[in-house]
Amino acid sequence: MFELGVSVVDAIAHSEEGKALKTVPRLQIFKQLRTVFKPLMIAWQLALKNALGTYKPDLAILATFPAFFGPYILKNANVPYIVVHTVPAWPTRDFLPPNLGSFTSPLGLLNLCAWMLGNVVNDSYMLSPLDDEVRIAEGLPPHTSGEKKEMKESRAKTLTLHIVSPALVPTPADWPPSQQMAGQCILQKDRRIWDEETQTLLAPSTLVNYRPDPLLEAFIAKATSSETPVLYFGFGSMLGTLVDSKQSLKVIDAVLAGTAAHERPVAMIVHVTGLSSQDTDAIQTPDSLKERVHFHRGFVPHSWLFPRCDMIIHHGGIGTTQAAILYGLRRDEKAGDNQYYGPVQWIVAATTLSDQPYWGDCISRRKLGPASILSDKLTSAHVLAAVGQALFGDIRQRQLWKQNVGDLGLRMWKGKDGSDFAAEEID
């Protein structure tokens, strides 16, 4: 394992070029993206070349952005490779490209056309010009049209694993055999194992000796004993990075105000890791909610926290999206058939510069929770409506969402883990 250098998230969040992506006119977006990615690509290519010389690997795994420049370097070094993507990255009739925001259009042909047009636009205005600029900056001639064509054709033959559960998004029938939905990738120690004999989903081994934060544990215990529903809100690594402090506080204030507006009580856990103490001091907690909100800073395992929640609000990254489903499962003790259910899911996408709105729409279409929304559009009225639907609304709707989360989560756990799938394919 080696570091390629500055991450995309850091570059977008902290560089002036990256920050400009939020305000640049739409027609200039590709030019600005090339400005952001050019120094990254140069640094990444240098790091990859150095790694090949240092480690002399028998196999390389290229993830996401390096998959667009790494193949040429690895081919010249005679190193075989596979590609890993965190989002679907191959044309299909089944769904739209993840950067368009919606999961699918009404017609499969429209989905496929969107993929084909998107690939042409990305190649013409982003990937190909960026490749030329990087080569020239390194003192090398641009790749010829023949070389670029060869690299494109090789993608269809290269084993490419998308680390998305096929239970959530099945592998499309129109994908070539090289493209597969491999499944979520969970460390062995963090996996919940399905025990066929007892028909029980076991807790991961990491929880055996885990001791939760006493204040958080007491807060949840008090809510549970009073039968107050528990709501979790967290933006993960987005807080203080892609979502700056000002926008983060605006979203948190809206979530608090919307939740406090309900006549029936709700216990809220707000994960504020990523914000400074000065930022959290500026959070405006409604008086009616002050005894029913816990601001948590620091690590807490999803496997411990999510089963104790009745609703989960998050930013919609694919990692958190799958974790909220997987770890939220708990047995319905009132049902006699070992039925599992999970917390209602609601995605408030942190940024349009990613796949988050796409997964928000996917979750809504899978009937796992209310319709998603962008964070910069969020108001307390939206929160009031979504929380009301999830926790106090029509009982049939609420039960359907919870049962769907439970059914999907079980199928995801019972399926093959993405890392196991990859190991078998590589062998």
C-alpha positions in Angstrom: 0.0 0.0 0.0 1.3 3.4 -0.9 0.0 7.0 -1.0 -0.7 8.5 -4.4 -0.7 12.0 -3.0 -3.4 14.7 -2.4 -6.9 13.2 -2.6 -9.7 14.6 -4.8 -11.7 15.5 -1.8 -8.9 17.6 -0.3 -8.1 19.2 -3.6 -11.7 20.3 -4.1 -12.3 21.3 -0.5 -9.0 23.3 0.1 -7.5 24.5 -3.1 -8.7 27.8 -4.7 -9.2 25.9 -8.0 -11.3 23.3 -6.2 -13.4 25.8 -4.3 -14.2 27.6 -7.6 -16.0 24.5 -8.9 -19.0 25.6 -6.8 -19.4 28.9 -8.5 -17.9 28.5 -12.0 -20.4 28.9 -14.9 -21.7 25.6 -16.2 -20.1 26.1 -19.6 -16.7 26.4 -18.0 -17.0 23.4 -15.7 -14.8 21.1 -17.7 -12.0 23.7 -18.0 -12.1 24.2 -14.3 -12.1 20.4 -13.6 -9.0 20.1 -15.8 -7.3 22.9 -13.8 -8.1 20.9 -10.6 -7.1 17.5 -11.8 -3.9 18.4 -13.8 -1.5 18.7 -10.8 -3.2 15.7 -9.2 -2.7 13.6 -12.3 1.0 14.6 -12.6 1.6 13.7 -8.9 -0.4 10.5 -9.1 1.5 9.3 -12.3 4.8 10.1 -10.7 3.8 8.2 -7.5 2.6 5.2 -9.6 5.9 5.0 -11.5 7.9 5.3 -8.3 5.8 2.5 -6.7 6.4 0.2 -9.7 10.1 0.7 -9.4 10.1 0.2 -5.6 7.7 -2.7 -5.1 7.8 -4.4 -8.5 4.3 -5.8 -8.1 2.8 -8.9 -9.7 -0.6 -7.2 -10.0 -1.9 -3.7 -9.7 -5.4 -2.6 -8.6 -6.4 0.8 -10.0 -9.3 2.6 -8.3 -11.4 5.3 -9.8 -9.4 8.2 -11.2 -6.1 6.4 -11.6 -7.9 3.9 -13.7 -8.0 6.5 -16.5 -4.2 7.0 -16.7 -2.7 4.0 -14.9 -3.3 1.4 -17.7 -0.8 3.0 -20.1 1.9 3.1 -17.4 1.3 -0.4 -16.3 1.2 -1.7 -19.8 4.7 -0.2 -20.5 5.9 -1.8 -17.2 4.3 -5.2 -18.2 2.3 -5.3 -14.9 -1.2 -6.9 -15.1 -4.0 -4.9 -13.4 -7.6 -4.8 -12.6 -9.9 -1.8 -12.0 -12.1 -1.0 -9.1 -14.9 1.6 -9.1 -17.0 2.8 -6.2 -19.9 3.6 -8.6 -21.2 2.0 -11.8 -19.0 3.1 -14.6 -20.1 1.2 -17.7 -22.9 2.1 -20.1 -26.2 0.2 -19.6 -29.9 0.5 -20.3 -30.6 -0.3 -16.6 -29.7 3.1 -15.0 -28.2 6.5 -15.7 -24.6 7.6 -15.2 -24.1 8.5 -11.5 -23.0 12.1 -12.2 -26.5 13.0 -13.6 -28.2 12.9 -10.2 -31.1 10.7 -11.0 -30.9 6.9 -10.8 -32.8 6.1 -14.0 -35.0 7.5 -16.7 -38.4 6.1 -17.8 -36.8 4.3 -20.8 -33.8 2.0 -21.0 -32.8 3.5 -24.3 -32.6 7.0 -22.8 -30.3 5.6 -20.1 -28.0 4.1 -22.7 -28.0 7.3 -24.8 -27.1 9.3 -21.7 -24.2 7.1 -21.1 -23.0 7.3 -24.7 -23.4 11.0 -24.9 -21.7 11.5 -21.5 -18.7 9.4 -22.5 -18.3 11.4 -25.6 -18.5 14.7 -23.7 -16.2 13.6 -20.9 -13.6 12.3 -23.3 -13.8 15.3 -25.6 -13.8 18.0 -23.0 -12.1 16.4 -19.9 -10.2 13.1 -20.2 -8.5 13.5 -23.6 -7.5 17.2 -23.2 -6.4 16.5 -19.7 -4.2 13.6 -20.8 -2.6 15.9 -23.4 -2.0 18.7 -20.9 -0.4 16.3 -18.4 1.8 14.7 -21.0 3.0 18.1 -22.3 3.7 19.2 -18.7 5.9 16.2 -18.2 7.8 17.0 -21.4 6.2 14.1 -23.3 4.3 14.1 -26.6 0.5 13.6 -26.4 -0.8 10.2 -27.0 -1.7 9.5 -30.6 -5.3 8.9 -31.6 -4.4 5.3 -32.2 -3.0 5.0 -28.6 -6.1 6.6 -27.2 -8.3 4.3 -29.1 -6.4 1.3 -27.9 -6.7 2.4 -24.3 -10.5 2.8 -24.7 -10.8 -0.6 -26.2 -8.8 -2.2 -23.4 -11.3 -1.0 -20.8 -13.9 -3.4 -22.2 -11.5 -6.3 -21.7 -10.1 -5.4 -18.3 -11.7 -7.0 -15.2 -13.5 -4.1 -13.5 -15.2 -4.5 -10.2 -17.8 -2.1 -8.9 -17.9 -2.3 -5.1 -21.7 -2.0 -5.0 -23.9 -4.8 -3.7 -25.7 -6.6 -6.5 -28.6 -6.8 -4.1 -28.8 -3.0 -4.2 -27.9 -2.6 -7.9 -27.8 -5.9 -9.9 -25.2 -6.4 -12.5 -26.8 -5.3 -15.8 -27.4 -8.0 -18.3 -26.0 -5.8 -21.1 -22.6 -5.4 -19.4 -19.7 -7.4 -20.8 -18.4 -10.2 -18.5 -15.4 -8.1 -17.5 -17.7 -5.6 -15.7 -19.2 -6.9 -12.4 -21.0 -5.6 -9.4 -18.7 -7.2 -6.9 -20.5 -6.3 -3.6 -19.7 -4.1 -0.7 -16.2 -4.4 0.7 -16.2 -5.0 4.5 -13.2 -6.0 6.6 -13.6 -9.5 8.0 -13.6 -8.2 11.6 -16.4 -5.8 10.8 -18.8 -8.3 9.0 -22.1 -9.5 10.4 -22.4 -13.2 9.7 -25.6 -15.0 9.0 -26.0 -18.1 11.1 -28.2 -20.6 9.2 -28.6 -22.8 12.3 -30.1 -20.1 14.5 -31.4 -17.9 11.7 -29.6 -15.0 13.3 -27.4 -12.2 12.0 -24.4 -12.2 14.3 -22.7 -9.0 15.5 -19.2 -8.3 14.1 -16.2 -9.4 16.2 -15.1 -5.8 16.6 -18.0 -5.2 19.0 -16.9 -8.0 21.5 -14.7 -5.7 23.4 -16.1 -2.3 22.3 -17.0 0.1 25.0 -19.2 3.0 23.7 -19.0 6.6 24.9 -20.8 6.6 28.2 -22.7 9.8 27.4 -23.9 8.5 24.0 -24.8 5.1 25.5 -26.8 6.8 28.3 -28.6 9.1 25.9 -29.7 6.2 23.7 -30.7 4.1 26.7 -32.9 7.0 28.0 -34.6 7.3 24.6 -35.2 3.6 24.4 -36.7 3.3 27.8 -39.1 6.1 27.1 -39.9 4.7 23.6 -38.7 7.9 22.0 -37.5 7.3 18.4 -33.8 7.9 17.8 -32.7 9.9 14.7 -29.1 10.0 13.5 -27.7 12.8 11.4 -24.2 12.7 10.0 -22.4 14.0 7.0 -19.2 12.0 7.5 -16.1 13.3 5.9 -18.2 16.0 4.1 -18.3 18.1 7.2 -15.7 20.9 7.0 -14.4 19.7 3.6 -16.7 19.6 0.6 -19.4 21.2 2.8 -17.8 24.2 4.5 -18.5 25.2 8.0 -21.1 27.8 7.1 -23.1 25.4 4.9 -22.7 22.6 7.5 -24.2 24.8 10.3 -27.0 25.8 8.0 -27.9 22.2 7.3 -27.6 21.2 11.0 -29.8 24.1 12.1 -32.4 23.1 9.6 -32.4 19.5 10.8 -32.7 20.6 14.4 -35.5 23.1 13.7 -37.5 20.7 11.6 -37.2 17.9 14.1 -38.1 20.2 17.1 -41.3 21.3 15.3 -42.9 17.9 15.9 -45.3 17.7 18.8 -44.1 14.2 19.6 -40.5 13.9 21.0 -37.5 12.7 18.9 -34.1 11.9 20.3 -31.4 13.2 18.0 -27.7 12.2 17.6 -25.8 14.7 15.5 -22.3 13.6 14.5 -20.2 16.7 14.4 -16.7 15.3 13.7 -15.1 17.5 11.1 -16.4 20.8 12.7 -14.3 22.8 15.1 -15.5 23.5 18.7 -16.1 27.1 17.6 -18.4 25.9 14.9 -20.4 23.5 17.1 -20.8 26.3 19.7 -22.6 28.3 17.0 -25.2 25.6 16.4 -28.7 26.9 17.3 -30.4 24.2 19.2 -34.2 24.9 19.8 -35.0 25.1 23.5 -37.6 22.3 23.1 -34.8 20.0 21.8 -31.9 20.8 24.2 -32.6 17.8 26.4 -33.1 15.5 23.4 -30.1 16.1 21.3 -26.6 14.6 21.7 -23.7 16.1 19.7 -21.2 13.4 19.2 -17.6 14.0 18.3 -15.2 11.1 17.5 -15.4 7.6 16.2 -18.4 5.3 16.8 -18.8 2.0 14.9 -21.8 2.0 12.5 -22.3 -1.6 13.7 -23.0 -0.4 17.2 -24.9 2.8 16.5 -27.1 2.2 13.5 -29.1 -0.7 15.0 -30.2 1.6 17.8 -31.6 4.2 15.4 -35.1 4.5 13.9 -34.1 7.0 11.1 -30.7 7.7 9.5 -30.0 11.0 7.7 -26.7 11.1 5.8 -25.0 12.6 2.8 -25.4 9.8 0.4 -21.8 8.6 -0.3 -21.9 5.0 -1.4 -19.9 3.8 1.7 -22.4 5.3 4.1 -25.4 4.4 2.0 -24.5 0.7 2.1 -23.3 0.9 5.8 -26.6 2.4 6.9 -28.5 -0.5 5.3 -26.1 -3.2 6.4 -25.6 -2.2 10.0 -29.0 -0.8 10.7 -30.6 -4.2 10.8 -32.2 -5.5 14.0 -34.5 -8.4 14.7 -38.2 -7.7 15.1 -38.8 -9.3 18.5 -42.6 -9.0 18.0 -42.5 -11.1 14.9 -42.3 -14.8 15.3 -40.4 -15.6 12.1 -37.0 -14.0 12.8 -37.9 -11.1 10.7 -35.4 -8.2 10.5 -36.1 -4.5 9.8 -34.0 -1.4 9.6 -34.0 2.3 10.2 -35.7 4.5 7.6 -33.1 6.0 5.3 -33.1 9.7 4.1 -30.3 11.1 2.0 -29.6 14.8 2.1 -26.9 15.0 -0.7 -24.0 17.2 0.4 -22.8 18.1 -3.1 -23.8 17.8 -6.8 -20.1 17.3 -7.6 -20.4 13.6 -6.8 -22.7 10.6 -7.0 -24.5 11.4 -3.8 -27.8 12.7 -5.5 -27.7 9.5 -7.5 -27.7 7.2 -4.5 -30.3 9.4 -2.9 -32.7 8.8 -5.8 -31.8 5.1 -5.8 -32.7 4.8 -2.1 -36.0 6.6 -2.7 -36.8 4.3 -5.7 -36.0 1.2 -3.7 -38.6 2.4 -1.2 -36.2 2.6 1.7 -37.2 6.1 2.8 -38.5 9.6 1.8 -37.5 11.4 -1.4 -33.9 12.7 -1.2 -33.0 16.4 -1.4 -29.8 18.5 -2.0 -28.3 20.0 1.2 -28.3 23.5 -0.3 -32.1 23.3 -0.9 -32.8 21.9 2.6 -35.2 23.8 4.9 -36.7 23.0 8.2 -40.0 22.4 6.4 -38.4 19.6 4.4 -37.0 18.0 7.6 -40.4 18.4 9.3 -42.1 16.5 6.5 -39.4 13.8 6.1 -39.1 13.1 9.8 -42.9 13.1 10.1 -43.2 10.5 7.3 -40.5 8.3 8.7 -41.4 8.3 12.4 -45.0 9.4 12.8 -46.7 9.1 9.4 -48.8 6.5 7.8 -48.0 3.2 9.6 -48.1 1.1 6.4 -45.6 3.4 4.7 -43.3 3.4 7.7 -43.4 -0.4 8.0 -42.8 -0.8 4.3 -39.7 1.3 4.4 -38.3 -0.5 7.5 -39.1 -3.9 6.1 -37.5 -3.1 2.8 -34.3 -1.9 4.6 -34.4 -5.2 6.5 -34.9 -7.4 3.5 -32.3 -5.6 1.4 -29.8 -5.6 4.2 -30.1 -9.4 4.8 -29.6 -10.1 1.1 -26.5 -7.9 1.1 -25.0 -9.7 4.1 -25.9 -13.1 2.7 -24.3 -12.3 -0.6 -20.6 -12.5 -1.3 -18.4 -9.7 0.0 -16.7 -7.6 -2.7 -13.2 -8.4 -1.4 -14.0 -12.2 -1.5 -15.4 -11.8 -5.0 -12.3 -9.9 -6.1 -10.0 -12.6 -4.6 -11.7 -15.3 -6.5 -11.6 -13.4 -9.8 -7.9 -12.6 -9.4 -7.1 -16.3 -8.6 
